Amino acid sequence: QITLKESGPTLVRPTQTLTLTCTVSGFSLTTGGVGVGWIRQPPGKALEWLALIYWDDDKRYSPSLKNRLTITKDASKNQVVLTLTNMDPVDTATYFCAHRGGAGYFDYWGQGTLVTVSS
Amino acid sequence: QSVLTQPPSASGTPGQRVTISCSGGRSNIGAKTVNWYQQLPGTAPRLLIYTDTQRPSGVPDRFSGSKSGTSASLAISGLQSEDEADYYCAAWDDSLNGPVFGGGTKLTVL
């Protein structure tokens, strides 16, 4: 049974760096074909893909946020970490991590974590 | 502004059939398969349709997907009150080298 769970701060100050952790179970981060992505959703708005990391450590980033994002994984801890620098109130959103099921779709999602950016 | 275009809202009465459209371009829907997600209020998205037409285990066959050219559609037949949710289309985009989502369609069951 595949599960994912996001963790991290609920409140971040403007200009700070956000670090979120996705802890997974039911699959290995090093199994061929596996990928974990991060997607966010501002309140009342649409889903926005942020980043994706594959089993072989290949990484993909949203072009609009590429210079602020870093995604890494620690297979020994079953964790995928996302950092987003220079946080702004417009980055207020629920952040989801999700398991890539193949061909670009996400078949299992975490519950999401709401991050508010405010001074 | 989302890369994929969906109508912001749709509605139907119980038992009706409704369709939700999703329009893209040659670098996404025109080149790659389309996926659909259902998001009930206050919950995480759930994969509803993948690879244009496939349903994951547990998704009722009332839900179906189709694609033609650079557009795709989600059809829901025998509409039920529990279908009231937001629906998102998505596809890999070769130009952006990542997945792109539609702006979402809020389905209301009248």
Interface residues (C-beta under 8 A of the other chain):
Chain A: G37 I39 A46 L47 E48 W49 L52 R60 Y61 S62 P63 F96 G101 G102 A103 G104 Y105 F106 D107 W109 G110 Q111 G112
Chain B: S2 K32 T33 N35 Y37 T43 A44 P45 R46 L47 Y50 T51 P56 Y88 A90 A91 W92 L96 N97 G98 P99 V100 F101 G102 G103 G104
